[in-house]
Amino acid sequence: MEFYVMTLFPQMIRQAVSFSILDRAQKQGRIGVHGVDIREYTQDKHRHVDDAPYGGGAGMVMQAPPVYEAYADICKTVGTRPRVAYMTPTGTPFTQKKAKELAKEEALVLLCGHYEGIDQRVIDEIVTDPISIGDYVLTGGELPALVVIDAVARMVEGVLGNEESAGEESFSGMLLEYPQYTRPATFHEQDVPAVLMEGNHEAIRRWRLERSMEITMRNRPDLLIPEKMSREERGIYERLREKFLEKSLAR
């Protein structure tokens, strides 16, 4: 899979993806990450890519022509019109489901705004997926683009060393991930849960399911949909819900 990041700061993208799993995936040819410098497509001799907004207001707006020309050049390279994810706080929330969907693409363009945003006309013409990573405002779209790249790349076949990892992590279903432990067996007088040391795989599976359900109920109850739970999950859910209710009433 190929990622093309349209940005004013391509060096920021290149440096961030040169470590860990993303670096290994690139060296193995699983993914490619390309920083596309929008400034290279401006006709302005000073390489300006922004101007004052029509109608007045604070700040500057990125101009449509260099953004479009950068996209057109990517289309020539790819040989088609790839999907364009625009990083914007006005976009739809980015989720694991969206990451899996985007991972099916052979190429994905990520458009990073800056200043007060991008001329709406080019957004209307090329953007297919306006994406927000949260209800807050950042200086530019580069950090959100890196979040999307990391989440999507993990869904690409062969990127993760353990093929089961992507399916077991938080948000792979409706449950958050269970706690993890490693050596030493005792740390600051806290022991690893005994069930994880005994080698009973069925007991370990159930313990992990119960902890996942408990953490989700405490931190993200909005993720839980009882109607979609298995019989086992529903039983754990009902028991934990009673436990949470008792604690609440006892306060």
HUDA-V860037 format. One record per helix or strand of 2 or more residues. SS is the DSSP state (H for helix, E for strand). FROM is the first residue (numbers start at 0). TO is the last residue. If there is no record, write none. Layout:
ss;from;to
SS;FROM;TO
SS;FROM;TO
//
This chain:
ss;from;to
E;1;6
H;9;15
H;19;26
E;31;36
H;37;40
E;49;51
E;59;61
H;63;77
E;82;92
H;95;101
E;106;111
H;119;125
E;128;131
H;141;152
H;164;167
E;185;186
E;189;190
H;193;196
H;200;218
H;220;222
H;225;227
H;230;249
//
